[in-house]
């Protein structure tokens, strides 16, 4: 098993693969620089004796935190792709514990304070590194709903060339690559809405519950969005992977997933999560129309393969209006001091989405170029 590719939720497999026992901790003391951060954390997350080991050896934990900080510094200060991958794979593993199987070692370590300290360190550094300069150009007098629409319409990701490429040029194989890359977040989305519902204001719950009901197929499990997407993967030959293809994602795709997870899980980021969800509903329909046109161009869609995306074209238009009127407006009236957090969340979503679409388009074009030369 390659440690550099460990990024999935099946951390117990890693645990058994490396035959973790007390001597492993001692053996890691010197070669910390040789093992990548994500591999180390995968082993720790899966260790049922994790807390007692660090309780009895705080120096070992400090060595681990030194590793975290040095990897973060390299990733965020230099935009080093390899270091960014390590950071976001590590954060993915730490966040995925909160939706792990209840029978896994990861579930037993869900609230471990050592892992939480590590996660906090990564999240603080990453969120602080984001570009929020466009927010300074938004007038404080502009209604919040208008400000969100302005951020969306003015950001280059709102009309990304990836979807022009999918509409006019992409092959069947390239669509498979796209669907695989989209799987982890789309299959997790039901959980994200459920998480943001916990502790939500009563004035917003009708809209949130409607979103959850739509995600669940309005009571028809065969039409739940998770099942529609899994059906899509099967019908186009993309396969369903245990980790929903998360292990094949670059740092850009993992960053988008991590942004949703960390903001929906933590109450202190509640308003950021609201902004992220609202801007996502604005962002998707226009892009998905082009995607569906591209699918029809290559013969996909006659048997319901792309129903997942078709539903989001119509439903998300309704959701976008609902989020703005029934969530953003009442929250802005009740918590005017939260305006900045909501806008920051929206900006973070737009920026991570831009990175993801840029990387994905580059990958598809590179593969097409390589195939043409072969």
RODO-2510 file (C-alpha; in nm, 4 decimals, decimal comma):
residues 374
     n   res          X          Y          Z
     1     x     0,0000     0,0000     0,0000
     2     x     0,1385     0,3410    -0,0957
     3     x     0,1302     0,5782     0,1998
     4     x     0,1257     0,8791    -0,0327
     5     x    -0,2168     0,7866    -0,1658
     6     x    -0,3904     0,7224     0,1650
     7     x    -0,6872     0,9584     0,1745
     8     x    -0,9965     0,7518     0,2225
     9     x    -1,2346     0,6796     0,5041
    10     x    -1,1321     0,3149     0,5405
    11     x    -0,8630     0,3991     0,7939
    12     x    -0,9042     0,0651     0,9709
    13     x    -0,7621    -0,1017     0,6590
    14     x    -0,4471     0,1039     0,7039
    15     x    -0,4401     0,0045     1,0693
    16     x    -0,4379    -0,3646     0,9854
    17     x    -0,2037    -0,3224     0,6892
    18     x     0,0764    -0,1755     0,9015
    19     x     0,0137    -0,4064     1,2012
    20     x     0,0181    -0,1155     1,4440
    21     x     0,1498    -0,1903     1,7937
    22     x     0,3405     0,0073     2,0621
    23     x     0,6789    -0,0372     1,8910
    24     x     0,5506     0,1518     1,5873
    25     x     0,5374     0,4730     1,7896
    26     x     0,8985     0,4300     1,8919
    27     x     1,0009     0,3443     1,5378
    28     x     0,8317     0,6642     1,4152
    29     x     1,0287     0,8852     1,6537
    30     x     1,3353     0,9123     1,4291
    31     x     1,1932     0,8510     1,0785
    32     x     0,9132     1,1088     1,1107
    33     x     1,0643     1,2958     0,8173
    34     x     1,0402     0,9823     0,6006
    35     x     0,6730     0,9032     0,6542
    36     x     0,4272     1,1489     0,4976
    37     x     0,1877     1,3249     0,7312
    38     x    -0,1276     1,1634     0,5920
    39     x     0,0125     0,8132     0,6445
    40     x     0,1096     0,8926     1,0031
    41     x    -0,2349     1,0319     1,0818
    42     x    -0,4084     0,7366     0,9155
    43     x    -0,2273     0,5051     1,1565
    44     x    -0,2984     0,7232     1,4589
    45     x    -0,6684     0,7581     1,3809
    46     x    -0,6960     0,3807     1,3644
    47     x    -0,5140     0,3132     1,6908
    48     x    -0,7508     0,2113     1,9751
    49     x    -0,4753     0,2980     2,2270
    50     x    -0,3991     0,6399     2,0809
    51     x    -0,4900     0,8538     2,3811
    52     x    -0,2991     0,6509     2,6368
    53     x     0,0090     0,6436     2,4153
    54     x     0,0243     1,0217     2,3814
    55     x    -0,0730     1,0696     2,7477
    56     x     0,2357     0,8745     2,8448
    57     x     0,4640     1,0381     2,5883
    58     x     0,3877     1,4042     2,5214
    59     x     0,7233     1,4490     2,3494
    60     x     0,6062     1,2164     2,0730
    61     x     0,2948     1,4284     2,0245
    62     x     0,5062     1,7438     2,0015
    63     x     0,7156     1,5760     1,7314
    64     x     0,3941     1,5088     1,5431
    65     x     0,2813     1,8717     1,5793
    66     x     0,6216     1,9875     1,4521
    67     x     0,5571     1,7718     1,1478
    68     x     0,2131     1,9281     1,1030
    69     x     0,3469     2,2835     1,1290
    70     x     0,6372     2,2283     0,8916
    71     x     0,4095     2,0687     0,6323
    72     x     0,1606     2,3531     0,6689
    73     x     0,4319     2,6150     0,6291
    74     x     0,5604     2,4533     0,3115
    75     x     0,2099     2,4133     0,1694
    76     x     0,0718     2,7584     0,2424
    77     x     0,3817     2,9741     0,2081
    78     x     0,5065     2,8258    -0,1187
    79     x     0,1907     2,6729    -0,2736
    80     x     0,3817     2,3473    -0,2982
    81     x     0,1465     2,0942    -0,4608
    82     x     0,2874     1,7921    -0,2786
    83     x     0,2666     1,9626     0,0605
    84     x    -0,0860     2,0872    -0,0144
    85     x    -0,1853     1,7293    -0,0961
    86     x    -0,0439     1,6082     0,2353
    87     x    -0,2255     1,8806     0,4278
    88     x    -0,5623     1,8201     0,2656
    89     x    -0,5371     1,4405     0,2761
    90     x    -0,4592     1,4692     0,6455
    91     x    -0,7483     1,7057     0,7078
    92     x    -0,9786     1,4809     0,5063
    93     x    -0,8883     1,1839     0,7289
    94     x    -0,9455     1,3855     1,0470
    95     x    -1,2818     1,5190     0,9268
    96     x    -1,3976     1,1859     0,7881
    97     x    -1,3787     1,0380     1,1374
    98     x    -1,7018     1,2260     1,2141
    99     x    -1,8968     1,0265     0,9552
   100     x    -1,7092     0,6980     0,9992
   101     x    -1,8730     0,3637     1,0617
   102     x    -1,9782     0,3328     1,4251
   103     x    -1,7878     0,0017     1,4425
   104     x    -1,4541     0,1459     1,3309
   105     x    -1,1518     0,2479     1,5371
   106     x    -1,1913     0,5910     1,3812
   107     x    -1,5286     0,6288     1,5522
   108     x    -1,3698     0,5428     1,8865
   109     x    -1,1178     0,8233     1,8357
   110     x    -1,3702     1,0782     1,7051
   111     x    -1,3375     1,3107     2,0058
   112     x    -0,9713     1,2481     2,0785
   113     x    -0,8253     1,5783     2,1950
   114     x    -0,4857     1,5161     2,0374
   115     x    -0,6380     1,4681     1,6957
   116     x    -0,8629     1,7682     1,7549
   117     x    -0,5622     1,9844     1,8367
   118     x    -0,3962     1,8751     1,5149
   119     x    -0,7114     1,9427     1,3146
   120     x    -0,7541     2,2889     1,4705
   121     x    -0,3972     2,3780     1,3762
   122     x    -0,4537     2,2827     1,0123
   123     x    -0,7938     2,4499     0,9838
   124     x    -0,6838     2,7797     1,1381
   125     x    -0,3820     2,8091     0,9118
   126     x    -0,5704     2,7131     0,5986
   127     x    -0,8706     2,9414     0,6522
   128     x    -0,6431     3,2343     0,7383
   129     x    -0,4556     3,1880     0,4109
   130     x    -0,7630     3,2402     0,1899
   131     x    -0,7973     3,5412    -0,0397
   132     x    -1,0879     3,7520     0,0843
   133     x    -0,9866     4,0763    -0,0897
   134     x    -1,3016     4,0906    -0,3099
   135     x    -1,5085     4,1270     0,0086
   136     x    -1,3515     4,4673     0,0722
   137     x    -1,5095     4,5957    -0,2484
   138     x    -1,8639     4,5185    -0,1352
   139     x    -2,0450     4,8140     0,0157
   140     x    -2,1686     4,7656     0,3683
   141     x    -2,4977     4,9193     0,2547
   142     x    -2,5576     4,6523    -0,0083
   143     x    -2,8264     4,4032     0,1032
   144     x    -2,6695     4,0705     0,1882
   145     x    -2,8634     3,8825    -0,0798
   146     x    -2,7409     4,1305    -0,3416
   147     x    -2,3865     4,0992    -0,2082
   148     x    -2,3970     3,7216    -0,2510
   149     x    -2,5326     3,7536    -0,6043
   150     x    -2,2590     4,0086    -0,6782
   151     x    -1,9831     3,7772    -0,5520
   152     x    -2,1214     3,4948    -0,7626
   153     x    -2,1725     3,6881    -1,0851
   154     x    -1,8360     3,8675    -1,0683
   155     x    -1,6267     3,5612    -0,9848
   156     x    -1,4670     3,3860    -1,2826
   157     x    -1,5822     3,0450    -1,1583
   158     x    -1,9447     3,1389    -1,2318
   159     x    -1,8736     3,0808    -1,6015
   160     x    -1,5862     2,8354    -1,5888
   161     x    -1,4447     2,7003    -1,9171
   162     x    -1,4508     2,3467    -1,7756
   163     x    -1,8218     2,3295    -1,8521
   164     x    -1,7768     2,4698    -2,2036
   165     x    -1,5241     2,1906    -2,2570
   166     x    -1,7671     1,9301    -2,1241
   167     x    -2,0460     2,0697    -2,3404
   168     x    -1,8558     2,0798    -2,6690
   169     x    -1,5454     1,8611    -2,6559
   170     x    -1,5169     1,6023    -2,3771
   171     x    -1,5244     1,2332    -2,4635
   172     x    -1,7081     0,9553    -2,2801
   173     x    -1,3871     0,8654    -2,0973
   174     x    -1,3363     1,2244    -1,9883
   175     x    -1,6900     1,2408    -1,8551
   176     x    -1,6125     0,9300    -1,6498
   177     x    -1,3110     1,1104    -1,5046
   178     x    -1,5308     1,4098    -1,4220
   179     x    -1,7985     1,1990    -1,2519
   180     x    -1,5402     1,0162    -1,0422
   181     x    -1,3899     1,3439    -0,9282
   182     x    -1,7351     1,4748    -0,8349
   183     x    -1,8367     1,1655    -0,6397
   184     x    -1,6991     1,2238    -0,2893
   185     x    -1,8728     1,5563    -0,2289
   186     x    -2,1978     1,4715    -0,4074
   187     x    -2,2407     1,1461    -0,2152
   188     x    -2,1636     1,3230     0,1143
   189     x    -2,4087     1,6095     0,0565
   190     x    -2,7050     1,4568     0,2429
   191     x    -2,4882     1,4333     0,5559
   192     x    -2,3746     1,7936     0,5153
   193     x    -2,7307     1,9255     0,5122
   194     x    -2,8144     1,7060     0,8111
   195     x    -2,5111     1,8457     0,9969
   196     x    -2,5988     2,2078     0,9292
   197     x    -2,9505     2,1416     1,0593
   198     x    -2,8181     2,0599     1,4062
   199     x    -2,8501     2,3700     1,6206
   200     x    -2,9924     2,5740     1,3335
   201     x    -3,2269     2,8651     1,3959
   202     x    -3,5933     2,7709     1,3804
   203     x    -3,6591     3,0426     1,1220
   204     x    -3,4355     2,8570     0,8752
   205     x    -3,5424     2,4985     0,9345
   206     x    -3,8284     2,4823     0,6872
   207     x    -3,5895     2,5579     0,4004
   208     x    -3,3189     2,3280     0,5329
   209     x    -3,5624     2,0414     0,5808
   210     x    -3,6975     2,0953     0,2280
   211     x    -3,3409     2,0653     0,0996
   212     x    -3,2924     1,7445     0,2975
   213     x    -3,6245     1,6078     0,1701
   214     x    -3,5199     1,6774    -0,1883
   215     x    -3,1826     1,5105    -0,1258
   216     x    -3,3660     1,2025     0,0003
   217     x    -3,5758     1,1778    -0,3172
   218     x    -3,8920     1,3164    -0,1548
   219     x    -3,9403     0,9870     0,0218
   220     x    -3,8504     0,7661    -0,2760
   221     x    -3,5174     0,6025    -0,1920
   222     x    -3,4564     0,5094    -0,5558
   223     x    -3,4618     0,8814    -0,6400
   224     x    -3,2438     0,9964    -0,3525
   225     x    -2,9570     1,2029    -0,4825
   226     x    -2,7011     0,9618    -0,3390
   227     x    -2,8635     0,6718    -0,5241
   228     x    -2,9005     0,8742    -0,8437
   229     x    -2,5303     0,9525    -0,8382
   230     x    -2,4304     0,5942    -0,7616
   231     x    -2,6562     0,4845    -1,0462
   232     x    -2,4803     0,7315    -1,2752
   233     x    -2,1390     0,5885    -1,1840
   234     x    -2,2591     0,2350    -1,2542
   235     x    -2,4297     0,3182    -1,5846
   236     x    -2,1347     0,5042    -1,7360
   237     x    -1,8782     0,2496    -1,6169
   238     x    -1,7156     0,4710    -1,3561
   239     x    -1,7618     0,2168    -1,0750
   240     x    -1,8531     0,2808    -0,7141
   241     x    -1,5505     0,2871    -0,4854
   242     x    -1,5601     0,2353    -0,1086
   243     x    -1,4079     0,5796    -0,0568
   244     x    -1,6251     0,7375    -0,3317
   245     x    -1,3061     0,8016    -0,5298
   246     x    -1,1737     1,0445    -0,2680
   247     x    -0,8293     0,8820    -0,2789
   248     x    -0,7916     0,9820    -0,6446
   249     x    -0,8541     1,3520    -0,5766
   250     x    -0,5825     1,6129    -0,5862
   251     x    -0,5557     1,8743    -0,3153
   252     x    -0,8028     2,0988    -0,4980
   253     x    -1,0853     1,8455    -0,4839
   254     x    -1,0065     1,7526    -0,1257
   255     x    -1,0016     2,1207    -0,0258
   256     x    -1,3561     2,1690    -0,1548
   257     x    -1,4752     1,8623     0,0361
   258     x    -1,2870     1,9679     0,3497
   259     x    -1,4366     2,3170     0,3397
   260     x    -1,7914     2,1818     0,3535
   261     x    -1,7102     1,9283     0,6228
   262     x    -1,5235     2,1548     0,8624
   263     x    -1,7784     2,4382     0,8437
   264     x    -2,0822     2,2123     0,8774
   265     x    -1,9280     2,0229     1,1697
   266     x    -1,8222     2,3196     1,3829
   267     x    -2,0681     2,5610     1,5384
   268     x    -1,8166     2,8461     1,5270
   269     x    -1,8256     2,8193     1,1462
   270     x    -2,2054     2,7981     1,1204
   271     x    -2,2458     3,1261     0,9326
   272     x    -1,9615     3,0413     0,6945
   273     x    -2,1446     2,7161     0,6164
   274     x    -2,4620     2,9135     0,5437
   275     x    -2,2719     3,1290     0,2946
   276     x    -2,1124     2,8228     0,1356
   277     x    -2,4479     2,6518     0,0876
   278     x    -2,6178     2,9637    -0,0497
   279     x    -2,3483     3,0372    -0,3075
   280     x    -2,3417     2,6713    -0,4149
   281     x    -2,7113     2,6835    -0,5003
   282     x    -2,6440     2,9907    -0,7152
   283     x    -2,3376     2,8385    -0,8788
   284     x    -2,4499     2,4949    -0,9970
   285     x    -2,7558     2,5246    -1,2279
   286     x    -2,5932     2,7236    -1,5106
   287     x    -2,2890     2,4948    -1,5116
   288     x    -2,4936     2,1770    -1,4992
   289     x    -2,6977     2,2808    -1,8037
   290     x    -2,3785     2,2757    -2,0103
   291     x    -2,2749     1,9453    -1,8556
   292     x    -2,6066     1,7830    -1,9493
   293     x    -2,5839     1,9207    -2,3046
   294     x    -2,2406     1,7601    -2,3296
   295     x    -2,3764     1,4303    -2,2028
   296     x    -2,6501     1,4365    -2,4668
   297     x    -2,3875     1,5142    -2,7323
   298     x    -2,2077     1,1838    -2,6628
   299     x    -2,5271     0,9832    -2,6190
   300     x    -2,5637     0,9855    -2,2411
   301     x    -2,8985     1,0549    -2,0779
   302     x    -3,1422     0,8437    -2,2754
   303     x    -3,1739     0,5918    -1,9918
   304     x    -3,1726     0,8338    -1,7003
   305     x    -2,7971     0,8246    -1,6487
   306     x    -2,7667     1,1966    -1,5818
   307     x    -3,0867     1,2449    -1,3822
   308     x    -2,8751     1,3561    -1,0850
   309     x    -2,7520     1,6617    -1,2724
   310     x    -3,0848     1,7252    -1,4477
   311     x    -3,2613     1,7410    -1,1129
   312     x    -3,0080     1,9910    -0,9820
   313     x    -3,0661     2,2234    -1,2755
   314     x    -3,4289     2,2755    -1,1770
   315     x    -3,4171     2,2090    -0,8030
   316     x    -3,1171     2,4312    -0,7326
   317     x    -3,2822     2,7300    -0,8975
   318     x    -3,5643     2,6884    -0,6471
   319     x    -3,3175     2,6190    -0,3657
   320     x    -3,1141     2,9284    -0,4484
   321     x    -3,4187     3,1528    -0,4190
   322     x    -3,5288     2,9683    -0,1070
   323     x    -3,1883     3,0014     0,0579
   324     x    -3,1710     3,3721    -0,0121
   325     x    -3,5264     3,4540     0,0990
   326     x    -3,5818     3,1989     0,3759
   327     x    -3,2335     3,1570     0,5237
   328     x    -3,0108     3,4540     0,4366
   329     x    -3,2711     3,7310     0,4827
   330     x    -3,3982     3,6197     0,8264
   331     x    -3,0479     3,5383     0,9554
   332     x    -2,9196     3,8759     0,8378
   333     x    -3,2048     4,0471     1,0187
   334     x    -3,1459     3,8511     1,3389
   335     x    -2,7633     3,8480     1,3328
   336     x    -2,6401     4,1495     1,1325
   337     x    -2,2973     4,0992     1,2880
   338     x    -2,2693     3,7648     1,1048
   339     x    -2,2748     3,9258     0,7586
   340     x    -1,8966     3,9064     0,7245
   341     x    -1,8882     3,5375     0,8151
   342     x    -2,1579     3,4524     0,5597
   343     x    -1,9756     3,6429     0,2860
   344     x    -1,6429     3,4870     0,3826
   345     x    -1,7940     3,1400     0,3529
   346     x    -1,9289     3,2241     0,0083
   347     x    -1,5883     3,3572    -0,0985
   348     x    -1,4100     3,0461     0,0288
   349     x    -1,6488     2,8267    -0,1681
   350     x    -1,5991     3,0252    -0,4891
   351     x    -1,2212     3,0170    -0,4536
   352     x    -1,1935     2,6450    -0,3737
   353     x    -1,4343     2,5694    -0,6575
   354     x    -1,2175     2,7746    -0,8951
   355     x    -0,9079     2,5773    -0,7921
   356     x    -1,0932     2,2486    -0,8375
   357     x    -1,2354     2,3321    -1,1802
   358     x    -0,8990     2,4700    -1,2987
   359     x    -0,7208     2,1501    -1,1958
   360     x    -0,9895     1,9249    -1,3399
   361     x    -0,9934     2,1017    -1,6768
   362     x    -0,6141     2,0877    -1,6892
   363     x    -0,6198     1,7141    -1,6162
   364     x    -0,8821     1,6416    -1,8849
   365     x    -0,6953     1,8432    -2,1454
   366     x    -0,3624     1,6832    -2,0527
   367     x    -0,5093     1,3353    -2,0871
   368     x    -0,6617     1,4276    -2,4242
   369     x    -0,3259     1,5612    -2,5436
   370     x    -0,1430     1,2475    -2,4284
   371     x    -0,4004     1,0254    -2,6013
   372     x    -0,3645     1,2223    -2,9239
   373     x     0,0136     1,1704    -2,9217
   374     x    -0,0103     0,7998    -2,8460
***
